[in-house]
Amino acid sequence: MNIVIRVDASTSIGSGHLMRCVALATKLRHKGATVKFISAVLPGDMFQILESHGFEYAQLASNVSESQEADATCTQQTIYSLFKNSPDWLIVDHYALDAKWERLLQSQVKKLMVIDDLANRAHVCDMLLDQNYYSDAELRYQHLLPTQCRTFLGPAYLLLRDEFYEARKYAKVRSGKVKRILVFFGSSDTTNQTQTVIESIMQLNRRDIIFDIVVGNSNPNRHKIAEQCQLGINMNFHCQINYIAELMLNADLAIGAGGSAMWERCFLGLPSITVIFASNQERTTKDFSDAGGIHFLGWATGLSAASYLQVIKDFLDQPHLVRELSQKCLNFIHPSPDAVAESILSIDS
């Protein structure tokens, strides 16, 4: 089976869309499918991630900022360069593309799948995946999808890389005593929350706690952050790593962004202080906080070192909060790791 995935990554978009598509593509490849990617060339693009996972890709000559029609035309031409015949599936994960784009590509592929979490526009697709938690998940896509569209809704269908499923075997409820804290605000960290948290760590001055500071290659402040970690106490600097699941498993508490990384932390039972960078993260982050799965601190742009310092102290002083969040996370997700991939491969093209 031949499958093509249309997804972008950049400094402004982040890596979340790409990483969840890589997770799905890896499962499909393990099951015998040929999977190739199409992505636009953007500032801070992350083609090296596709290369490191061994996926063939084509760079899109145009991008959706011009128009959906232009993007569809370029995508169609690029599909022809990747596959001699029409692919069995086109999978698209892009907030700027909707039914208009999908209709233009429908005749070029046999089946079409959308990965989304906004539920703010119509789609013309055979399958839709929204892996996020919403209190009204079953209602959000009413009137936005064709009647025959098959939906996969909720964290049971999380697109996680194999390293997380391996780490899950060893995940346990945290004791409440915080000895190690993970700090990771995504690959780009556009508002430089990492340095703000480092400032709070300096003020905390706890020699008995280890801090793992993680950034991506697209973080423009990564060199300065590396220098600060060298000067700080018990701060380990990690850049563009492939062992984030191991760090999550070893941590007692995390400070990080909403989005895909929030679900990765939850999956491994890691209590987290969570902030949001974009409006698309707001609803699911608040709903999950209301369900007791995270501590939601607010929008990143409104936070200071004092904000982080206070909430870290609160968790250090109240071990029961750490235990309760960890237990809630481990109980919250009952994964069906192969459900989406198997459904793609089982639907007759």
N, C-alpha and C positions, 0 to 999 in steps of 0.2 A: 504494500500500500504506500502511495506517495502523498506526502503531506507538506504543505508550505505554511509558514507562520509569518504574519505581518505584525511587527511590533517595533517600537522605538525605545531608545534609552539615551539620556543626555544629562548634562548637569542640572537642567531645570526639571526634566521629567523624572530623573532618578533611575534606579536600576530595578525597582520592584516588578514592573511589568515584564521586563526581560527575564528576570530570574525565575518567575513563576512559569513563564513559557519554556524556559530551559528545563525546568523540573518535569513538565508535561512531555516535552520532546524526548527527554532521556527515557522516560517510561515507555513511550511509543517505540523508540529505537530498540529498547531491550526486548520488545515483543515483535520485532521484525520489520517495523515500518521504516521507510526512508523519510527523514525530516530535514527540511531546509528552511532557512530564514531569509526574510526580506526586511531591511531596516534602512531608514534614511540617515544620511550623513549629517550630523548635528554637532554643535559645540559640546564637547565632553562625551561623545558617543562611546559605546563600550563593546566594540567588535572583538576586543581581546577576550571578552568573556565567552563568546561563541567559539573562538579559536581554542581556548583552553579546554572547552568541553567537546571539541572535535566535531563541531557542526559546520557544514557548508553554508555560506550565506552570500547574498548579493546586496550591494549598496544601491539604494534607491536614488535615481538621478534627481527626482523631485521630492517634495515633502508636503504634508497636508496643510501647511501654513499658506500655500498658494491657493488650493481649492481641493475639495474632495474629488472632483472630476479629474483634475490633473494627477492627483495621487493614484486614483483608480487606473488611469491610462498607463502610468509608469509601472504600477504594480502588475498589470496585465502583461506588459512587455517583458517585465523581469521574470514572471512566471514562465514564459515561453523559453527564456534563456536557461532556466533551471531544470525544466522537465520537457521532454519531447512531446508527451501527451498531457491531457488535462489532469491535474492532481485529483486524488480522491477527496481530499479535504483542504480547504483554506481555513485557517484559524486566525482570527484577528483580535488583538488586545490593544485597543487605542481609544481614548476618550473622545478624540476629535473626529472619529468615523462613525457613521450610522447607516440607516437603511438606504440612503442615497448612494453611498459608496458600495454597499453590499449588493444592491440591484445591478450595478454596473459590472460586478465581478461574478455574479451568479452563473451566468452562461459559460464562464471560463473554467469552472470547477464543478465537481459532482455534488459535494456537500460543503456547507459553510457553518462554522462555529464561531461564536462570539464569547470572549471573556470580558466581563464588565462588573462594576460594582456601584455605578451611579444611578441606574434605572431612571434616566432623565431624557431618553430619546428612543425612538422606535428602531427595531432591528428586523431584518429579513434573514432569518437563519434557521438551521435545522436543529441546532443545539446551543444552549447558553449556560455558561458557568458563572456564578457569583459566589465566591468562597467566603465572603464576609458574613458576620453575624448582624442581623437586624431583628428588632422585636416584631416587625411586620413583614418578614422576608417573603411570605407566600403571596402578599398583596402587591409588592412593589412593581412587578413587571406586568401587571394586568393591563391589557390594551396596548402593550408595547411590542408584543411578539406574535408571530403567526400561531394559529391554533395547534398546528402539528409540531411546534418546537418543543423539544425535550429540555427540561431545565434541571440543573444541579445547583442547589442553593444551600449555603451554609458552610461552616468550618469542617464538616465531615468530609468535604471534598477539597480540602486544602491541597494546593500544588506545592509540595515540599520536595527538596532534593533528598536523595537516598541517605545522606549523612544524618538527616534529622530522624528518619525512621530507625536507623541504627542506634542513634543516641537515645531515642525514646525507650529502648529496652532497659536503659540504666537510669532513667529519670525517676526521681523520688520527691516526696514532699519535703521542702526545706525545713530545717529544724527551728528556724527563727533567729538563730545567731548569725549575724552577717560578718563573714570573714573575707568575702570577695565580691566586688561590684563590677558589673560590665557596663560600659558606656559606649553606645553606638547609635548614631542618628542618621544612618543610611549612608549611601556611597558619596553623596555630595555635601550634605549638611549646609544648605544654602544660607542659613542665618547664623552659622558658626556657633551652634549650641555647645559643641565639644569644648571649645576654649572657655565658654562660660562655666561649664561644669568643672573643668580643671581648676578654675579660679575658686569655686566653692570647695573643691577637694583640698586645695592649699589652705583655705581657711579652717576646714574641718580638722586638719592636722592629726589624723589617726594613723599611727605607725603600725597598728595591728590589723589594718584592712588593706588588701591588695586591690588595685584598680586596673582593669583591662580596658584600654582606650583603643577603639577600633575606628578606622576611617577607610575610605576608598581612594583609588587613584584620582578620581574626579574631584576630590575635596581640595579646593584652592589653598587651604590653610594647613595642609598636611605636614609641610616641612616645619612650620612654626610649632605645630602641635607636637611633633616628634622631639623638638628641642625642649619644650616645656616638660614633657614626660621624663626626659633625661635629668632635668633639674629637680623634679618632684620626688616625693617619697612613695615608694611602692607603686609606681605607675608604669605599666607595661604598654608599649606602643605597638599596634598591629595595623598594617596597611595592606589592603586588597588581599585578604586571606581566604583560604579555602577550608578553614577549621572553625568557623563561627559556631557551629553546633557544639563543638567540644567546649568552647568558652562559655556558652550558655549553660551547658550541663554542669560545669564546675562553679558557676556563679551562684550566689545566694540572693542577689538582688540585681536588677537592671534598670538603667535609665536610658530611654530611647524613644524613637519615633513610632507613630501609628503606622498603619499599612501592613505590608507583608511581614516585616520583622516582628511586629506585635504578635502575629499568629505563630511565628516560629518560637518566640519566647514562651507563649502560652502552651504550645504543644509539648515543650520540655519542662513544664511546671515551674518556670522561672517567674517569680513575682516582679512586676515592673512598674516603674514610674513613667508614664507615657505622655508625650506631648505631640501636638499635631503641627504640620507645616502647610497643609493645603486643605481646602474646603471639602475635597472628596474623602478625606480621612475623618472628618468631624462626626458624621452621624454614626458610623459603625463603632468608632472609638467611644463615644458617649454611651451608646447602647450597651457595649461590652462592659463599660465601667458601671453602669446601672445594674448590670447582671452580676457584679461583684468580681469580675475577672482581672481588672487592673486598677491602678490608682491614676486617674486622669488629672494631670496638672494644668492643662490649658494649652493655649496657642504658644508656640515657641517664641514668636515675636514679642510677647509680653512678659517674658521671664528674665530674671536677673540671677546673678550668682547667689544672692541672698535667698531667692525663691528655692533654688535647688538645695542650698545648705539646710534650710529649715525642713524640707521634706525628707532629706536623708537622715537628719537627726530624729525626726518623728519615727521613722522605721527602725533606727538603731535602738530607740528607747522603748519600742513596742513590738517585741518579737512575735506576738500573736498575729499581728498584721501580716507579717511575712509568711507565717504558716498558713493562715487562712487564704491568702491570695494563691499560694502555691497549690493548695488542695483544690481550690476552685478551678484553677487552670487544668490540672490533670484530669479532673472529672468532667470538664466542659466539652472536650473534643474526643469523640469516638470515631477515629478515622476510617475511611474507606479508600485506601491509597491507590487502588487500581481501578476504581469504578469509572472514572472519566475516560481513562485510556482504553479500557475494555469496551466501553460503549462506542467510542469512536471506531474501533477496529471491528466491532460486531455489526454495525449498521451497514446494510447492503448498499453499496454505491450504485 
